[in-house]
Amino acid sequence: MHMMIEAGVTVGVAEDGVLCLVSCDGAPHFYSPAATGMWIALRRSGGNLESAAAALQSAWGVDSAEIRLLIEEQVGSWERDRLVRTLSCAPRIRRSGGCIPAQRTIN
């Protein structure tokens, strides 16, 4: 599963590690430092939830299945707030010669 940021969403991280996602309509949403870690891992993994879970397993020393569940729950919250959307496979860009992998999936 892959995560993509919705158009117009902006991101900020406070000095205390709190993640702020601002929706395209200007509504701020605040999340814990743990969510910030998940956000960063997802960005570094191109939005791939499995890769992000593996990276956090190394950093946090927690079982990857547990981390994956936490990431899925957090992404679900972001999705309900219309900040991100998920795709069952890597996003693709349609070209006249077929599909090619997208260069960038999340900001």
KEBANU-943699 format. One record per residue: x negated, y negated, z negated of N, C-alpha, C, O in turn; residue number from 1. Coordinates in pm, 1 decimal. Example, Ala and Ser with C-alpha at 12.3 -4.5 7.8 and 13.67 -1.06 7.14 Angstrom:
+----------+----------+----------+----------+----------+----------+----------+----------+----------+----------+----------+----------+-----+
|     n_px |     n_py |     n_pz |    ca_px |    ca_py |    ca_pz |     c_px |     c_py |     c_pz |     o_px |     o_py |     o_pz | num |
+----------+----------+----------+----------+----------+----------+----------+----------+----------+----------+----------+----------+-----+
|  -1319.0 |    569.0 |   -780.0 |  -1230.0 |    450.0 |   -780.0 |  -1320.0 |    330.0 |   -780.0 |  -1423.6 |    331.9 |   -846.5 |   1 |
|  -1285.0 |    225.0 |   -708.0 |  -1367.0 |    106.0 |   -714.0 |  -1290.0 |     -3.0 |   -787.0 |  -1340.9 |   -113.8 |   -803.9 |   2 |
+----------+----------+----------+----------+----------+----------+----------+----------+----------+----------+----------+----------+-----+
! end
This chain:
+----------+----------+----------+----------+----------+----------+----------+----------+----------+----------+----------+----------+-----+
|     n_px |     n_py |     n_pz |    ca_px |    ca_py |    ca_pz |     c_px |     c_py |     c_pz |     o_px |     o_py |     o_pz | num |
+----------+----------+----------+----------+----------+----------+----------+----------+----------+----------+----------+----------+-----+
|    -84.1 |    116.5 |      0.0 |      0.0 |      0.0 |      0.0 |    -89.4 |   -123.8 |      0.0 |   -195.0 |   -125.3 |    -63.3 |   1 |
|    -46.6 |   -226.2 |     70.7 |   -119.3 |   -352.0 |     80.8 |    -31.2 |   -467.7 |     37.2 |     90.8 |   -464.2 |     52.8 |   2 |
|    -94.8 |   -570.1 |    -17.4 |    -25.7 |   -690.3 |    -60.0 |    -68.7 |   -806.7 |     27.2 |   -185.9 |   -820.9 |     61.9 |   3 |
|     28.7 |   -889.7 |     61.8 |      0.6 |  -1012.4 |    137.7 |     64.5 |  -1129.6 |     64.8 |    176.3 |  -1118.3 |     14.4 |   4 |
|     -5.7 |  -1241.7 |     59.2 |     50.0 |  -1361.8 |     -1.5 |    151.6 |  -1422.8 |     94.1 |    129.2 |  -1428.8 |    215.0 |   5 |
|    263.8 |  -1468.1 |     38.3 |    364.8 |  -1535.7 |    120.0 |    310.4 |  -1671.3 |    165.6 |    227.9 |  -1732.2 |     97.5 |   6 |
|    356.3 |  -1716.2 |    278.1 |    313.8 |  -1845.3 |    333.3 |    346.4 |  -1957.2 |    235.1 |    454.0 |  -1960.0 |    175.3 |   7 |
|    252.1 |  -2049.1 |    219.8 |    272.6 |  -2167.1 |    137.0 |    242.3 |  -2149.8 |    -10.1 |    249.9 |  -2247.0 |    -85.3 |   8 |
|    208.2 |  -2029.7 |    -54.2 |    175.3 |  -2006.3 |   -194.9 |     33.2 |  -2054.8 |   -221.5 |    -59.0 |  -2024.9 |   -145.7 |   9 |
|     16.9 |  -2130.2 |   -330.6 |   -116.2 |  -2175.6 |   -370.0 |   -154.8 |  -2109.2 |   -501.4 |    -69.0 |  -2066.8 |   -578.8 |  10 |
|   -285.6 |  -2100.9 |   -525.1 |   -339.4 |  -2025.6 |   -637.5 |   -435.4 |  -2112.1 |   -717.2 |   -512.2 |  -2190.1 |   -661.0 |  11 |
|   -429.9 |  -2097.3 |   -848.1 |   -525.3 |  -2163.7 |   -935.9 |   -550.3 |  -2076.9 |  -1057.2 |   -464.5 |  -1998.7 |  -1098.0 |  12 |
|   -669.2 |  -2091.4 |  -1114.7 |   -703.9 |  -2019.8 |  -1237.5 |   -753.6 |  -2122.1 |  -1338.2 |   -845.1 |  -2199.4 |  -1309.7 |  13 |
|   -692.5 |  -2121.8 |  -1456.4 |   -730.6 |  -2214.8 |  -1562.6 |   -858.2 |  -2167.4 |  -1631.2 |   -899.1 |  -2052.5 |  -1614.6 |  14 |
|   -920.5 |  -2255.7 |  -1707.9 |  -1043.9 |  -2221.2 |  -1778.7 |  -1026.0 |  -2102.8 |  -1872.5 |  -1120.7 |  -2027.7 |  -1896.0 |  15 |
|   -904.2 |  -2084.9 |  -1927.0 |   -879.0 |  -1973.3 |  -2018.3 |   -842.9 |  -1844.1 |  -1944.5 |   -807.9 |  -1744.6 |  -2008.0 |  16 |
|   -851.0 |  -1844.8 |  -1811.5 |   -826.6 |  -1725.1 |  -1732.6 |   -683.5 |  -1704.8 |  -1688.6 |   -653.4 |  -1605.7 |  -1622.1 |  17 |
|   -593.6 |  -1796.4 |  -1724.0 |   -453.5 |  -1784.5 |  -1683.9 |   -441.1 |  -1812.8 |  -1534.0 |   -495.5 |  -1910.7 |  -1482.8 |  18 |
|   -368.8 |  -1725.3 |  -1465.6 |   -344.7 |  -1737.8 |  -1322.0 |   -218.6 |  -1820.2 |  -1299.3 |   -115.6 |  -1795.3 |  -1361.9 |  19 |
|   -226.7 |  -1918.0 |  -1210.1 |   -109.4 |  -1996.8 |  -1172.2 |    -87.7 |  -1979.0 |  -1022.2 |   -173.9 |  -2011.9 |   -940.7 |  20 |
|     28.8 |  -1926.5 |   -988.4 |     69.7 |  -1914.9 |   -848.9 |    184.8 |  -2012.1 |   -829.5 |    282.6 |  -2009.3 |   -904.2 |  21 |
|    173.1 |  -2097.3 |   -729.7 |    277.7 |  -2195.1 |   -701.1 |    345.9 |  -2154.9 |   -571.4 |    282.4 |  -2145.1 |   -466.4 |  22 |
|    476.9 |  -2131.7 |   -580.5 |    553.2 |  -2088.8 |   -463.4 |    564.1 |  -2202.2 |   -362.3 |    533.9 |  -2317.6 |   -392.8 |  23 |
|    607.3 |  -2168.2 |   -242.8 |    616.5 |  -2268.2 |   -136.5 |    715.8 |  -2378.7 |   -171.1 |    708.7 |  -2487.1 |   -113.2 |  24 |
|    808.3 |  -2354.1 |   -263.7 |    902.1 |  -2459.0 |   -304.9 |    851.6 |  -2540.0 |   -424.1 |    923.7 |  -2624.3 |   -477.5 |  25 |
|    726.4 |  -2513.7 |   -465.9 |    663.1 |  -2591.7 |   -571.6 |    681.8 |  -2538.8 |   -712.0 |    636.6 |  -2602.6 |   -807.1 |  26 |
|    746.7 |  -2424.7 |   -729.0 |    768.5 |  -2367.8 |   -862.0 |    642.1 |  -2296.7 |   -910.5 |    592.5 |  -2207.1 |   -842.3 |  27 |
|    588.5 |  -2335.6 |  -1028.6 |    469.8 |  -2268.6 |  -1080.9 |    506.9 |  -2140.2 |  -1155.7 |    610.3 |  -2132.9 |  -1222.0 |  28 |
|    420.8 |  -2040.3 |  -1143.4 |    437.2 |  -1912.2 |  -1213.0 |    303.7 |  -1883.2 |  -1280.8 |    198.9 |  -1886.4 |  -1216.3 |  29 |
|    307.6 |  -1854.9 |  -1411.1 |    184.9 |  -1834.2 |  -1487.7 |    172.9 |  -1688.2 |  -1530.5 |    272.0 |  -1624.5 |  -1566.2 |  30 |
|     49.0 |  -1635.7 |  -1526.4 |     23.7 |  -1495.6 |  -1556.9 |   -101.8 |  -1482.6 |  -1642.7 |   -188.6 |  -1570.0 |  -1642.9 |  31 |
|   -109.2 |  -1372.0 |  -1714.9 |   -217.3 |  -1345.3 |  -1809.4 |   -353.1 |  -1331.3 |  -1740.0 |   -360.2 |  -1310.5 |  -1618.8 |  32 |
|   -460.6 |  -1342.9 |  -1818.4 |   -594.2 |  -1319.2 |  -1761.3 |   -608.7 |  -1179.6 |  -1699.4 |   -683.8 |  -1162.4 |  -1603.4 |  33 |
|   -537.7 |  -1080.1 |  -1753.2 |   -542.8 |   -946.4 |  -1691.8 |   -486.3 |   -951.7 |  -1550.3 |   -539.5 |   -887.7 |  -1459.6 |  34 |
|   -378.8 |  -1027.7 |  -1531.3 |   -321.9 |  -1044.5 |  -1397.6 |   -420.0 |  -1117.0 |  -1305.8 |   -426.9 |  -1088.8 |  -1186.2 |  35 |
|   -495.5 |  -1210.5 |  -1362.9 |   -598.7 |  -1279.9 |  -1285.3 |   -701.0 |  -1179.7 |  -1232.9 |   -741.3 |  -1186.2 |  -1116.7 |  36 |
|   -742.8 |  -1087.3 |  -1318.9 |   -837.0 |   -982.7 |  -1277.0 |   -780.4 |   -898.2 |  -1164.8 |   -851.2 |   -862.9 |  -1070.5 |  37 |
|   -651.8 |   -865.5 |  -1175.6 |   -587.3 |   -787.4 |  -1069.8 |   -582.5 |   -866.4 |   -939.9 |   -608.6 |   -812.4 |   -832.4 |  38 |
|   -548.7 |   -995.6 |   -950.6 |   -542.1 |  -1082.1 |   -832.0 |   -678.2 |  -1085.7 |   -761.4 |   -686.6 |  -1069.5 |   -639.6 |  39 |
|   -783.1 |  -1106.9 |   -838.9 |   -918.2 |  -1114.2 |   -781.7 |   -955.6 |   -981.4 |   -716.6 |  -1009.4 |   -979.7 |   -605.8 |  40 |
|   -927.5 |   -869.6 |   -785.0 |   -958.9 |   -737.8 |   -728.3 |   -880.7 |   -714.8 |   -599.3 |   -934.0 |   -658.5 |   -503.8 |  41 |
|   -755.7 |   -757.7 |   -596.0 |   -676.3 |   -743.4 |   -473.9 |   -731.3 |   -829.2 |   -361.5 |   -735.4 |   -784.9 |   -246.7 |  42 |
|   -773.4 |   -950.3 |   -391.7 |   -833.5 |  -1036.2 |   -287.8 |   -958.8 |   -972.6 |   -231.7 |   -979.0 |   -969.2 |   -110.3 |  43 |
|  -1042.9 |   -922.1 |   -320.7 |  -1169.4 |   -862.2 |   -276.5 |  -1148.2 |   -733.7 |   -197.9 |  -1233.2 |   -694.9 |   -117.8 |  44 |
|  -1035.0 |   -667.4 |   -220.3 |  -1009.0 |   -541.2 |   -151.1 |   -923.0 |   -560.9 |    -26.6 |   -877.2 |   -463.3 |     32.8 |  45 |
|   -900.6 |   -685.5 |     13.1 |   -818.1 |   -711.9 |    130.5 |   -671.7 |   -679.8 |    108.5 |   -598.1 |   -654.5 |    203.9 |  46 |
|   -628.6 |   -680.8 |    -18.6 |   -489.1 |   -653.4 |    -50.0 |   -457.4 |   -507.2 |    -72.6 |   -342.1 |   -472.5 |    -98.3 |  47 |
|   -558.3 |   -419.8 |    -63.4 |   -538.1 |   -276.3 |    -80.1 |   -528.8 |   -240.7 |   -228.7 |   -625.8 |   -257.1 |   -302.7 |  48 |
|   -412.0 |   -192.0 |   -272.3 |   -390.0 |   -162.4 |   -413.1 |   -480.6 |    -51.4 |   -464.7 |   -528.4 |    -59.0 |   -577.9 |  49 |
|   -505.0 |     51.0 |   -384.4 |   -590.6 |    161.4 |   -427.8 |   -734.5 |    115.5 |   -447.9 |   -798.2 |    152.9 |   -546.4 |  50 |
|   -786.1 |     35.1 |   -355.7 |   -923.2 |    -15.3 |   -368.9 |   -936.1 |   -108.0 |   -489.6 |  -1036.3 |   -104.2 |   -561.0 |  51 |
|   -834.7 |   -190.8 |   -511.9 |   -836.1 |   -280.7 |   -627.2 |   -835.9 |   -200.7 |   -757.3 |   -907.4 |   -235.0 |   -851.4 |  52 |
|   -756.2 |    -94.5 |   -762.8 |   -751.4 |     -9.5 |   -882.5 |   -886.9 |     55.3 |   -908.9 |   -931.4 |     63.5 |  -1023.4 |  53 |
|   -951.5 |    100.8 |   -803.5 |  -1083.6 |    162.9 |   -818.6 |  -1185.5 |     62.0 |   -871.1 |  -1267.6 |     94.9 |   -956.8 |  54 |
|  -1180.1 |    -60.0 |   -819.9 |  -1273.0 |   -164.0 |   -865.9 |  -1248.5 |   -197.3 |  -1012.9 |  -1343.5 |   -213.7 |  -1089.4 |  55 |
|  -1122.6 |   -207.4 |  -1052.2 |  -1091.5 |   -239.6 |  -1191.5 |  -1122.5 |   -124.2 |  -1284.9 |  -1154.6 |   -146.1 |  -1401.7 |  56 |
|  -1113.3 |     -1.9 |  -1235.6 |  -1149.6 |    113.7 |  -1317.2 |  -1295.3 |    100.7 |  -1361.0 |  -1328.6 |    124.8 |  -1477.0 |  57 |
|  -1380.5 |     62.8 |  -1268.1 |  -1522.1 |     45.3 |  -1300.1 |  -1542.7 |    -68.8 |  -1398.5 |  -1618.8 |    -55.9 |  -1494.4 |  58 |
|  -1475.3 |   -179.8 |  -1374.7 |  -1493.4 |   -298.7 |  -1458.3 |  -1431.1 |   -283.7 |  -1596.2 |  -1489.0 |   -327.9 |  -1695.5 |  59 |
|  -1313.7 |   -221.6 |  -1603.4 |  -1239.8 |   -214.7 |  -1729.2 |  -1256.8 |    -82.1 |  -1802.3 |  -1221.1 |    -71.4 |  -1919.7 |  60 |
|  -1311.0 |     19.4 |  -1734.3 |  -1330.3 |    149.5 |  -1797.8 |  -1199.5 |    219.0 |  -1833.7 |  -1191.5 |    289.0 |  -1934.6 |  61 |
|  -1097.6 |    199.3 |  -1751.1 |   -966.4 |    260.0 |  -1773.4 |   -937.1 |    352.7 |  -1656.5 |   -985.4 |    330.5 |  -1545.4 |  62 |
|   -858.5 |    456.0 |  -1681.1 |   -821.5 |    552.3 |  -1578.9 |   -760.2 |    482.6 |  -1457.2 |   -674.4 |    395.7 |  -1472.5 |  63 |
|   -803.5 |    520.0 |  -1337.2 |   -756.9 |    452.2 |  -1216.0 |   -606.2 |    468.3 |  -1193.9 |   -542.3 |    378.1 |  -1139.7 |  64 |
|   -548.5 |    581.7 |  -1235.2 |   -403.5 |    599.6 |  -1220.4 |   -328.4 |    500.4 |  -1308.9 |   -225.5 |    446.2 |  -1268.5 |  65 |
|   -380.1 |    476.6 |  -1429.5 |   -321.0 |    378.1 |  -1519.6 |   -330.3 |    238.1 |  -1461.0 |   -233.9 |    161.6 |  -1462.2 |  66 |
|   -449.6 |    206.2 |  -1409.2 |   -471.4 |     74.6 |  -1348.3 |   -379.3 |     57.4 |  -1227.8 |   -319.4 |    -48.7 |  -1209.8 |  67 |
|   -368.2 |    159.9 |  -1146.7 |   -283.3 |    153.2 |  -1027.2 |   -138.9 |    121.7 |  -1066.8 |    -73.0 |     40.1 |  -1002.3 |  68 |
|    -90.0 |    186.2 |  -1172.9 |     45.5 |    160.3 |  -1219.9 |     60.9 |     15.4 |  -1266.3 |    160.4 |    -50.0 |  -1235.0 |  69 |
|    -37.8 |    -34.5 |  -1340.9 |    -34.3 |   -173.8 |  -1386.9 |    -34.5 |   -270.6 |  -1268.6 |     39.6 |   -368.9 |  -1268.3 |  70 |
|   -117.6 |   -242.7 |  -1168.6 |   -123.3 |   -328.2 |  -1049.6 |     10.2 |   -325.0 |   -976.1 |     60.7 |   -429.3 |   -934.6 |  71 |
|     67.4 |   -206.4 |   -959.7 |    196.3 |   -195.7 |   -890.8 |    304.2 |   -275.0 |   -963.9 |    386.2 |   -341.5 |   -900.6 |  72 |
|    304.6 |   -268.2 |  -1097.7 |    402.2 |   -344.4 |  -1176.0 |    381.4 |   -494.4 |  -1157.4 |    477.4 |   -569.7 |  -1141.1 |  73 |
|    254.0 |   -537.5 |  -1160.1 |    225.1 |   -680.2 |  -1145.4 |    261.3 |   -729.2 |  -1005.5 |    321.3 |   -835.6 |   -990.1 |  74 |
|    225.4 |   -653.1 |   -905.5 |    258.5 |   -690.3 |   -768.3 |    410.5 |   -693.7 |   -751.0 |    462.6 |   -779.7 |   -679.9 |  75 |
|    481.0 |   -602.2 |   -814.5 |    626.8 |   -603.0 |   -810.1 |    683.6 |   -731.0 |   -868.9 |    780.3 |   -786.2 |   -816.5 |  76 |
|    624.1 |   -778.2 |   -977.5 |    666.9 |   -904.6 |  -1038.3 |    641.7 |  -1020.5 |   -943.0 |    728.2 |  -1106.1 |   -925.0 |  77 |
|    523.4 |  -1023.6 |   -881.8 |    492.3 |  -1129.5 |   -784.8 |    587.9 |  -1122.6 |   -666.3 |    630.8 |  -1225.3 |   -613.6 |  78 |
|    620.4 |  -1001.3 |   -625.7 |    710.4 |   -984.8 |   -511.3 |    852.3 |  -1033.9 |   -546.3 |    916.9 |  -1099.5 |   -464.6 |  79 |
|    900.0 |  -1002.3 |   -666.4 |   1031.8 |  -1050.3 |   -709.1 |   1036.5 |  -1202.7 |   -714.7 |   1140.6 |  -1263.3 |   -689.1 |  80 |
|    922.6 |  -1264.3 |   -748.7 |    913.8 |  -1410.6 |   -752.6 |    887.4 |  -1470.1 |   -614.5 |    870.7 |  -1591.3 |   -600.9 |  81 |
|    883.6 |  -1384.8 |   -512.3 |    862.1 |  -1424.8 |   -372.3 |    728.5 |  -1494.8 |   -350.0 |    718.1 |  -1589.7 |   -272.3 |  82 |
|    626.7 |  -1445.6 |   -420.3 |    491.8 |  -1498.4 |   -405.8 |    408.0 |  -1412.1 |   -312.5 |    316.3 |  -1461.4 |   -246.9 |  83 |
|    439.8 |  -1283.6 |   -306.9 |    368.9 |  -1188.6 |   -221.0 |    471.6 |  -1094.6 |   -159.8 |    588.9 |  -1094.0 |   -197.3 |  84 |
|    424.4 |  -1015.5 |    -64.8 |    504.1 |   -904.6 |    -13.3 |    411.4 |   -786.2 |      4.4 |    289.8 |   -801.8 |     16.2 |  85 |
|    469.5 |   -669.3 |      6.1 |    389.1 |   -548.6 |     20.6 |    423.5 |   -478.0 |    150.6 |    535.2 |   -486.2 |    201.7 |  86 |
|    324.3 |   -409.2 |    201.4 |    337.5 |   -328.6 |    322.1 |    290.8 |   -188.3 |    286.9 |    199.0 |   -171.5 |    206.7 |  87 |
|    352.9 |    -88.5 |    345.8 |    314.2 |     48.5 |    314.3 |    179.7 |     87.1 |    376.3 |    118.0 |    185.0 |    334.4 |  88 |
|    134.4 |     10.4 |    475.8 |      3.8 |     36.8 |    536.2 |    -64.4 |    -97.0 |    563.0 |     -4.8 |   -202.6 |    541.7 |  89 |
|   -186.6 |    -92.8 |    608.6 |   -260.3 |   -215.9 |    636.9 |   -186.1 |   -300.1 |    738.8 |   -137.0 |   -248.0 |    839.0 |  90 |
|   -177.5 |   -431.2 |    713.8 |   -109.7 |   -518.0 |    811.0 |   -182.1 |   -517.1 |    944.9 |   -304.0 |   -501.5 |    951.6 |  91 |
|   -104.6 |   -534.2 |   1051.0 |   -162.8 |   -533.2 |   1184.2 |   -112.7 |   -654.3 |   1260.9 |     -1.8 |   -702.8 |   1238.6 |  92 |
|   -194.4 |   -700.6 |   1349.1 |   -156.9 |   -812.3 |   1435.7 |   -124.1 |   -754.9 |   1572.1 |   -201.1 |   -675.6 |   1626.5 |  93 |
|    -12.6 |   -793.4 |   1626.7 |     30.0 |   -742.9 |   1757.5 |    -43.8 |   -819.0 |   1867.4 |    -40.8 |   -942.0 |   1871.4 |  94 |
|   -107.4 |   -748.2 |   1953.0 |   -176.1 |   -805.4 |   2069.1 |   -120.9 |   -738.0 |   2193.8 |    -57.7 |   -632.7 |   2184.7 |  95 |
|   -143.8 |   -796.7 |   2307.8 |    -90.4 |   -741.0 |   2431.5 |   -143.7 |   -600.7 |   2459.3 |    -76.7 |   -522.8 |   2527.1 |  96 |
|   -259.8 |   -566.8 |   2410.1 |   -316.5 |   -434.2 |   2432.4 |   -285.1 |   -335.9 |   2321.5 |   -343.7 |   -227.7 |   2318.5 |  97 |
|   -194.3 |   -369.1 |   2229.5 |   -162.4 |   -282.5 |   2116.1 |   -187.5 |   -355.5 |   1985.0 |   -194.3 |   -478.4 |   1981.7 |  98 |
|   -201.0 |   -280.2 |   1878.6 |   -223.1 |   -340.0 |   1746.5 |   -369.5 |   -330.2 |   1708.4 |   -437.2 |   -231.8 |   1738.1 |  99 |
|   -416.2 |   -434.0 |   1642.1 |   -550.6 |   -430.8 |   1585.5 |   -537.1 |   -469.2 |   1439.2 |   -444.0 |   -542.2 |   1404.9 | 100 |
|   -626.1 |   -423.3 |   1350.9 |   -616.5 |   -459.1 |   1210.3 |   -626.3 |   -609.9 |   1190.9 |   -702.9 |   -677.0 |   1260.1 | 101 |
|   -549.5 |   -662.5 |   1098.1 |   -555.4 |   -804.3 |   1065.5 |   -691.1 |   -837.5 |   1006.9 |   -750.0 |   -755.5 |    936.4 | 102 |
|   -741.1 |   -955.4 |   1034.9 |   -870.9 |   -997.2 |    983.9 |   -866.0 |  -1029.6 |    836.1 |   -962.7 |  -1007.4 |    763.3 | 103 |
|   -752.4 |  -1082.5 |    791.9 |   -741.0 |  -1125.0 |    652.0 |   -598.8 |  -1099.5 |    606.3 |   -503.9 |  -1139.9 |    673.6 | 104 |
|   -582.5 |  -1032.8 |    492.4 |   -449.4 |   -999.4 |    447.2 |   -400.1 |  -1087.9 |    333.8 |   -279.7 |  -1111.3 |    323.3 | 105 |
|   -488.7 |  -1137.8 |    248.8 |   -446.5 |  -1226.8 |    141.0 |   -547.5 |  -1336.1 |    121.6 |   -663.8 |  -1321.9 |    159.3 | 106 |
|   -503.8 |  -1445.8 |     62.6 |   -593.2 |  -1558.8 |     35.9 |   -657.3 |  -1545.5 |    -98.9 |   -735.8 |  -1631.5 |   -138.7 | 107 |
+----------+----------+----------+----------+----------+----------+----------+----------+----------+----------+----------+----------+-----+
! end
